[in-house]
């Protein structure tokens, strides 16, 4: 009878949580989460909690997966046994140590050996109750008959303490210095000794909290008298666990992607080859079409290609070319663009990238109304609940459908110009292919707008960020009925005519209402008060932050009136704030016409999202700053540059702003690396396609291996073969670049970009 929910954490920092599932021993959460990882991490962890009513939530169990092991589970569903949540195993962070063996002369004149241990610093220690900890370290030399322990000073309010303290331990003595020209620790002694470093959080009125430990055998100094390295903190006792009761299992589907991104110049040949694809005749011989052809089973291949084409304004000519190829093979007008082809997949991804704000403006208000009102719309007599009236439910459903359909057909002014360009091209191509069908120009567009965009968003609003969680089963049923009805209406050419005609006007006018788009929902944050307490100390308080294209507001409580409104046009910079400013993590600052607004986000992912969205809405403002102060002004000086004037120009360049064009918010190097990875993993298919081209070009009779060659679209064998040869040369050079850098970049805490996408499709089974 537990009410449970799950949280997702990077190490000990929670970044997402599911909604609460009421009273079930086998809940199905069915929620998807996707995010780019903004910092290094050791473990991806999933915690199951029992929801507390009058007390705190209690952990039921957890699943922790090492970063290095994520690739083992990527792309498939797995059942994981829940493990007990032990405070001594909840660790994260790393410690920097230097160790050295020194010869010393004792008081009686003999030669002995002392061990020097310098604890330099720690990084990424966990938050304690949401705040930076007060860490200290204990350093011990541990052996069979000894345990010498020493302690550092406590560092206040920091997750990255710098200790710089040195400790000495006596290791062993030699009876005579003349025995050896170079003193070494005796073999039997060194095998038994180890250096143990424990990190603790100092608690004034309670027991200190264990943060992690590391153990280093002294024998590592046998061949290296001075040893300096970073060590990841480990659970107490190296994570040894006693046998526990069965806590249940958690089903997860994860997709983990880690990219080694090379310098931009390395990807230029590949990008150039892909970007000239729209000009290749026939389009099937182009690099972009070949990529989609050999990876047609993998839907995720299309997305990085679409992003690259969008960035360089080459998407419309490419999708027009592949749509023409598809239409040439379409025999019936009523089946136009109904399959899962390269053209439809490209347009699907384009709409998801470009149309987020369009969906928010058009559908979010009515989706919120449907989910919050919880009116029954069930019209199937078999599924009716006791007491339900089918006529009343029919009225509810009809009202919702009419409202949704009206919002869609009246939304042309909000439709992004790029989508309008694509739809105009599809309309013209359809009319040219089926000149005798007056309705095909409408069905060509409505098959995307209704069937693949609005209807899908209604059916699964959480997948399009219109709702934060998967709707309840009853709400999901209502959304399903509305979505199916919208699909049916969109399939009728006579009704879809209204939408397409409206869009035709918007193509000319290029109107986009940027004042009503809700870009980011309310989020709870910590805001630094602009005033002072009675004792003069500025404090932080929890507030709900909300941003639209027009204004940034914060509220004392969710749903209440704003207590402060900042016009987006007055924002001059949005930047990260150094942790040392207030000894708090995940902070950013909004510099505007008055005092800077200092905000602490809930976690590293939220902080990254706030910086991105606030940067987007303010990047074209007049009077934007070119420099900023990464720290705060206190004690009569800026803590970053020590300038004493409060109005002194910033000491650090502002983050480069982007033009008001969504196509530019794309990391082309990362997308090119993903495409290289897909090509490399399909190397066998590339070879097979080359063989097919060679066979078709030389031998004009029946194909020798039709079952293999029929998988490829080859219209011009010679042209296709030349493109394949160019792809091969580009891939070989990129692989050489990767091999050259592999040795120098295979270090912990490297600057590789790491990304994670995982579907939280899971169940809890007792």
KAQUIKA-V302598 format. One record per pair of residues at least 4 apart in sequence whose C-alpha atoms are under 7 Angstrom apart, sorted by sequence separation. I is the first residue (numbers start at 1). J is the second residue. D is the distance in whole Angstrom. If there is no record, write none. Layout:
BEGIN
i	j	d
I	J	D
I	J	D
END
This chain:
BEGIN
i	j	d
9	13	5
10	14	6
52	56	5
65	69	6
66	70	7
70	74	6
86	90	7
105	109	6
106	110	5
127	131	5
128	132	6
142	146	6
143	147	6
185	189	7
186	190	6
187	191	6
188	192	7
189	193	7
203	207	6
220	224	7
221	225	5
234	238	6
235	239	5
262	266	6
264	268	7
267	271	6
268	272	6
269	273	6
270	274	6
271	275	6
272	276	6
273	277	7
276	280	7
281	285	7
285	289	7
286	290	6
287	291	6
288	292	6
289	293	6
290	294	6
291	295	6
292	296	5
302	306	6
303	307	6
304	308	6
305	309	6
306	310	6
307	311	6
308	312	6
309	313	6
310	314	6
314	318	6
315	319	6
316	320	6
317	321	6
318	322	6
319	323	6
320	324	6
321	325	6
322	326	6
323	327	6
324	328	6
325	329	7
326	330	6
340	344	6
341	345	6
342	346	6
343	347	6
344	348	6
345	349	6
346	350	6
347	351	6
348	352	6
349	353	6
350	354	6
351	355	5
352	356	6
355	359	6
356	360	6
357	361	6
358	362	6
359	363	5
360	364	5
363	367	6
364	368	6
365	369	6
366	370	6
367	371	6
368	372	6
369	373	6
370	374	6
380	384	6
384	388	6
389	393	6
390	394	6
391	395	6
392	396	6
393	397	6
394	398	6
395	399	6
396	400	6
397	401	6
398	402	6
399	403	6
400	404	6
401	405	6
402	406	6
403	407	6
404	408	6
405	409	6
406	410	6
407	411	6
411	415	7
415	419	7
416	420	7
417	421	6
418	422	6
419	423	6
420	424	6
421	425	6
422	426	6
423	427	6
424	428	6
425	429	6
426	430	6
427	431	6
428	432	6
429	433	6
430	434	6
431	435	5
439	443	6
440	444	6
441	445	7
442	446	6
443	447	6
445	449	6
446	450	5
447	451	5
448	452	5
449	453	5
450	454	5
451	455	5
452	456	6
453	457	6
454	458	6
455	459	6
456	460	6
457	461	5
461	465	6
462	466	6
471	475	6
472	476	6
473	477	6
474	478	6
475	479	6
476	480	6
477	481	6
478	482	6
479	483	6
480	484	6
481	485	6
482	486	6
483	487	6
484	488	6
485	489	6
486	490	6
487	491	6
488	492	7
492	496	6
493	497	6
496	500	7
497	501	6
498	502	6
499	503	6
500	504	6
501	505	7
502	506	7
503	507	6
505	509	6
506	510	5
532	536	5
533	537	6
547	551	6
548	552	7
556	560	7
579	583	5
592	596	6
602	606	6
603	607	6
604	608	6
605	609	6
606	610	6
607	611	6
608	612	6
609	613	6
610	614	6
611	615	6
612	616	6
613	617	6
614	618	6
615	619	6
633	637	5
634	638	6
638	642	5
667	671	6
668	672	6
669	673	6
670	674	6
671	675	6
672	676	6
673	677	6
674	678	6
675	679	6
676	680	6
677	681	6
678	682	6
679	683	6
682	686	7
683	687	6
684	688	6
685	689	6
686	690	6
687	691	6
688	692	6
689	693	6
690	694	6
691	695	6
692	696	6
693	697	6
694	698	6
695	699	5
696	700	6
705	709	6
706	710	6
716	720	6
717	721	6
718	722	6
719	723	6
720	724	6
721	725	6
722	726	6
723	727	6
724	728	6
725	729	6
726	730	6
727	731	6
728	732	6
729	733	6
730	734	6
731	735	6
732	736	6
733	737	6
734	738	6
735	739	6
736	740	6
737	741	6
738	742	6
741	745	6
742	746	6
9	14	4
52	57	5
65	70	7
105	110	6
106	111	6
127	132	5
128	133	6
142	147	5
185	190	6
203	208	5
221	226	7
278	283	7
280	285	7
284	289	5
285	290	7
309	314	5
310	315	5
340	345	6
359	364	7
415	420	7
446	451	7
447	452	7
448	453	6
449	454	6
450	455	6
451	456	7
461	466	5
462	467	5
471	476	6
490	495	7
506	511	6
532	537	6
533	538	6
547	552	4
555	560	6
579	584	5
591	596	5
601	606	6
633	638	4
634	639	7
637	642	5
638	643	5
643	648	7
745	750	6
8	14	6
9	15	5
21	27	6
51	57	5
52	58	7
105	111	5
106	112	7
127	133	6
141	147	6
142	148	7
155	161	6
202	208	5
221	227	7
277	283	7
280	286	6
283	289	7
284	290	7
295	301	7
309	315	5
330	336	7
378	384	6
461	467	6
462	468	6
489	495	7
490	496	6
532	538	5
546	552	6
547	553	6
555	561	6
579	585	5
590	596	6
591	597	6
601	607	5
632	638	6
633	639	6
637	643	5
638	644	6
658	664	7
7	14	7
8	15	6
50	57	6
51	58	7
104	111	6
105	112	6
140	147	6
141	148	5
201	208	6
202	209	7
337	344	7
457	464	6
462	469	6
531	538	7
546	553	5
555	562	5
556	563	7
589	596	6
590	597	5
631	638	7
632	639	6
637	644	4
8	16	5
49	57	6
50	58	5
103	111	7
104	112	5
140	148	5
141	149	7
200	208	6
201	209	5
462	470	6
545	553	6
546	554	6
554	562	6
555	563	5
589	597	6
590	598	7
631	639	6
636	644	6
637	645	7
7	16	6
8	17	6
49	58	5
50	59	6
103	112	6
104	113	6
140	149	4
200	209	6
201	210	6
277	286	5
306	315	7
431	440	7
529	538	6
545	554	4
553	562	6
554	563	6
589	598	5
631	640	5
7	17	4
49	59	4
50	60	6
103	113	5
104	114	7
139	149	6
140	150	6
200	210	5
201	211	7
277	287	6
292	302	7
430	440	6
431	441	6
529	539	6
544	554	5
545	555	6
554	564	6
577	587	5
588	598	6
589	599	6
630	640	6
641	651	6
6	17	6
7	18	6
48	59	6
49	60	5
102	113	6
103	114	6
138	149	7
139	150	5
199	210	6
200	211	5
277	288	6
379	390	6
430	441	6
528	539	6
529	540	6
543	554	6
544	555	5
553	564	6
576	587	6
577	588	5
588	599	6
629	640	7
6	18	5
47	59	7
48	60	5
101	113	7
102	114	5
138	150	6
139	151	6
199	211	5
528	540	4
529	541	7
543	555	6
544	556	6
553	565	5
576	588	4
577	589	6
587	599	6
588	600	6
5	18	6
48	61	5
101	114	6
102	115	6
138	151	4
152	165	7
172	185	7
199	212	5
274	287	5
527	540	5
528	541	6
543	556	5
544	557	6
552	565	6
553	566	6
575	588	6
576	589	6
587	600	4
633	646	7
5	19	6
47	61	6
48	62	6
101	115	5
137	151	6
138	152	6
198	212	6
199	213	6
273	287	6
274	288	5
379	393	6
427	441	5
430	444	7
526	540	6
527	541	5
543	557	7
544	558	6
551	565	7
552	566	5
575	589	6
586	600	6
587	601	6
5	20	5
47	62	4
100	115	6
101	116	6
137	152	5
198	213	4
378	393	6
379	394	6
526	541	5
527	542	6
551	566	6
552	567	6
574	589	6
575	590	7
586	601	6
4	20	5
5	21	6
46	62	5
47	63	7
100	116	5
136	152	6
197	213	6
198	214	7
377	393	4
526	542	4
527	543	6
551	567	5
552	568	6
574	590	5
3	20	6
4	21	5
45	62	7
46	63	5
63	80	7
99	116	6
100	117	7
136	153	6
197	214	5
214	231	7
376	393	6
377	394	6
427	444	6
525	542	6
526	543	6
550	567	6
551	568	5
573	590	6
574	591	6
586	603	6
692	709	6
3	21	6
4	22	7
45	63	6
46	64	6
99	117	5
136	154	5
196	214	6
197	215	6
426	444	6
427	445	7
524	542	7
525	543	5
550	568	5
573	591	5
586	604	6
3	22	4
45	64	4
63	82	6
98	117	6
99	118	6
135	154	6
136	155	6
196	215	5
214	233	5
377	396	6
426	445	7
524	543	6
525	544	6
549	568	7
571	590	7
572	591	5
3	23	5
44	64	6
45	65	6
62	82	5
63	83	6
98	118	5
134	154	6
135	155	6
195	215	6
196	216	7
213	233	5
214	234	6
323	343	5
377	397	5
459	479	5
524	544	4
525	545	7
571	591	6
572	592	5
587	607	7
697	717	6
2	23	5
3	24	7
43	64	6
44	65	5
61	82	5
62	83	5
97	118	6
98	119	7
134	155	5
135	156	7
194	215	6
195	216	5
212	233	5
213	234	5
322	343	6
458	479	6
459	480	5
523	544	5
524	545	6
571	592	4
586	607	6
628	649	7
629	650	5
696	717	6
697	718	6
1	23	4
2	24	6
43	65	5
44	66	6
61	83	5
62	84	6
97	119	5
134	156	5
194	216	5
195	217	6
212	234	5
213	235	6
423	445	6
522	544	6
523	545	5
570	592	5
571	593	7
627	649	7
628	650	4
629	651	6
1	24	6
2	25	7
43	66	4
44	67	7
61	84	5
62	85	6
96	119	6
97	120	6
134	157	5
194	217	4
195	218	7
212	235	6
213	236	6
522	545	5
523	546	7
570	593	6
627	650	5
628	651	6
629	652	6
689	712	7
1	25	7
42	66	6
43	67	5
61	85	6
96	120	5
133	157	5
134	158	6
193	217	6
194	218	5
212	236	7
319	343	6
459	483	6
522	546	5
627	651	6
628	652	5
693	717	5
42	67	5
96	121	5
132	157	5
133	158	6
193	218	6
458	483	6
521	546	6
627	652	5
628	653	6
693	718	7
59	85	7
95	121	6
96	122	6
132	158	5
133	159	6
520	546	7
627	653	4
628	654	6
95	122	4
132	159	6
520	547	6
626	653	6
627	654	5
94	122	6
95	123	7
190	218	6
191	219	6
455	483	5
519	547	7
520	548	7
626	654	5
693	721	6
94	123	5
190	219	5
519	548	5
11	41	6
93	123	6
94	124	7
518	548	5
519	549	7
10	41	6
11	42	6
93	124	5
455	486	6
517	548	6
690	721	6
11	43	5
92	124	7
93	125	5
455	487	6
517	549	6
10	43	6
11	44	6
92	125	6
126	159	7
516	549	7
10	44	5
11	45	7
92	126	6
125	159	5
275	309	7
515	549	6
690	724	7
9	44	6
10	45	6
124	159	6
125	160	7
514	549	6
515	550	6
9	45	5
123	159	6
124	160	6
450	486	7
451	487	5
575	611	7
8	45	6
9	46	6
123	160	4
450	487	6
574	611	6
8	46	5
122	160	5
283	321	6
619	657	6
7	46	6
8	47	7
122	161	5
275	314	7
278	317	6
283	322	7
451	490	7
619	658	6
620	659	7
6	46	7
7	47	5
121	161	6
122	162	7
278	318	4
306	346	6
450	490	5
574	614	7
619	659	7
620	660	7
6	47	5
7	48	7
121	162	4
277	318	7
574	615	6
6	48	5
120	162	6
121	163	5
5	48	6
6	49	6
120	163	5
121	164	7
278	321	7
4	48	7
5	49	5
119	163	6
120	164	4
302	346	6
306	350	7
446	490	6
447	491	7
4	49	5
5	50	7
119	164	6
120	165	7
362	407	6
446	491	7
4	50	5
118	164	7
119	165	6
303	349	6
362	408	7
3	50	6
4	51	6
118	165	6
119	166	6
571	618	6
2	50	6
3	51	5
118	166	4
144	192	7
443	491	7
117	166	6
118	167	6
143	192	6
362	411	7
569	618	7
116	166	7
117	167	5
143	193	5
292	342	6
443	493	6
446	496	6
568	618	6
581	631	5
116	167	6
117	168	6
142	193	6
143	194	7
442	493	6
572	623	6
573	624	6
581	632	6
116	168	5
141	193	7
142	194	5
569	621	6
572	624	4
573	625	6
578	630	6
115	168	6
116	169	7
141	194	6
142	195	6
572	625	6
577	630	5
578	631	6
114	168	7
115	169	5
141	195	5
142	196	7
439	493	5
442	496	6
576	630	7
577	631	6
114	169	6
115	170	6
140	195	6
141	196	6
442	497	6
676	731	7
114	170	4
115	171	6
140	196	5
358	414	6
113	170	6
114	171	5
139	196	6
140	197	6
358	415	6
113	171	6
139	197	5
442	500	6
113	172	6
138	197	6
139	198	7
112	172	6
113	173	6
137	197	7
138	198	5
112	173	4
137	198	6
138	199	7
355	416	7
111	173	6
112	174	6
137	199	5
354	416	7
111	174	6
136	199	6
137	200	6
110	174	7
135	199	7
136	200	5
110	175	7
111	176	7
135	200	5
136	201	6
110	176	7
111	177	6
135	201	4
110	177	7
134	201	5
135	202	6
133	201	6
134	202	5
549	617	6
528	598	6
527	598	6
528	599	6
527	599	5
526	599	6
527	600	6
525	599	7
526	600	5
525	600	6
526	601	7
525	601	5
525	602	6
12	90	7
12	92	7
11	92	6
401	482	6
405	486	7
420	503	7
421	507	7
420	507	6
409	498	7
409	499	5
412	502	6
417	507	7
412	503	5
413	506	6
417	510	6
412	506	6
414	511	7
415	512	7
413	511	5
414	512	5
413	512	5
414	513	6
378	478	7
413	513	7
333	434	7
374	475	7
377	478	6
364	466	6
348	452	7
371	475	6
320	425	6
324	429	7
316	422	6
327	433	7
360	466	6
333	440	6
337	444	7
336	444	6
337	447	7
12	126	6
91	211	6
91	212	5
88	210	6
101	225	6
100	225	5
101	226	7
100	226	4
99	226	6
100	227	6
99	227	5
98	227	6
99	228	6
98	228	4
97	228	6
98	229	7
97	229	6
96	229	6
97	230	6
96	230	4
95	230	6
96	231	6
94	230	7
95	231	5
94	231	5
95	232	6
94	232	4
95	233	7
93	232	6
94	233	5
93	233	6
92	233	6
91	233	7
91	234	6
91	235	6
90	235	7
89	235	4
88	235	6
89	236	6
88	236	6
89	239	6
361	516	7
361	517	5
360	517	7
361	518	7
360	518	6
357	517	6
357	519	7
83	247	7
82	247	6
82	248	6
81	248	6
82	249	5
81	249	4
82	250	7
80	249	5
81	250	6
79	249	6
80	250	5
79	250	6
80	251	6
79	251	4
78	251	6
79	252	7
77	251	7
78	252	6
77	252	6
78	253	7
77	253	4
76	253	6
75	253	7
76	254	7
75	254	6
74	254	5
75	255	5
73	254	7
74	255	4
74	256	6
71	256	6
61	247	7
70	256	6
311	663	5
310	663	6
311	664	6
311	666	7
307	666	7
308	668	6
308	671	7
304	671	5
304	674	7
304	675	7
301	678	7
294	685	6
271	672	7
267	669	7
264	669	6
267	672	6
261	669	7
261	670	6
261	673	6
259	673	7
293	712	6
158	583	6
157	583	5
284	713	6
284	714	6
284	715	7
285	716	7
285	719	6
285	720	4
287	723	6
286	723	7
31	469	7
285	723	7
31	470	6
19	469	6
18	469	7
132	583	7
132	584	6
131	584	6
270	730	6
269	730	7
266	734	7
261	752	6
260	752	5
261	753	7
259	752	7
260	753	7
259	753	6
258	753	7
259	754	6
258	754	5
257	754	7
258	755	6
257	755	5
256	755	7
257	756	6
256	756	5
255	756	7
256	757	6
255	757	5
256	758	7
254	757	7
255	758	5
254	758	4
253	758	6
254	759	6
253	759	5
253	760	6
252	760	6
253	761	6
252	761	5
251	761	7
252	762	5
251	762	4
250	762	6
251	763	5
250	763	5
250	764	5
249	764	5
250	765	7
248	764	6
249	765	5
248	765	5
248	766	4
247	766	7
38	604	7
38	605	7
15	603	6
14	603	7
13	603	7
15	605	6
40	749	7
37	754	6
37	755	5
36	755	5
37	756	6
36	756	6
35	756	6
34	756	7
35	757	6
34	757	5
34	758	6
33	758	6
32	758	7
33	759	6
32	759	4
33	760	6
31	759	7
32	760	5
31	760	5
32	761	7
30	760	6
31	761	6
30	761	5
29	761	7
30	762	6
29	762	6
28	762	6
29	763	6
28	763	5
27	763	6
26	763	6
27	764	6
26	764	5
25	764	7
26	765	5
25	765	6
26	766	7
25	766	6
END
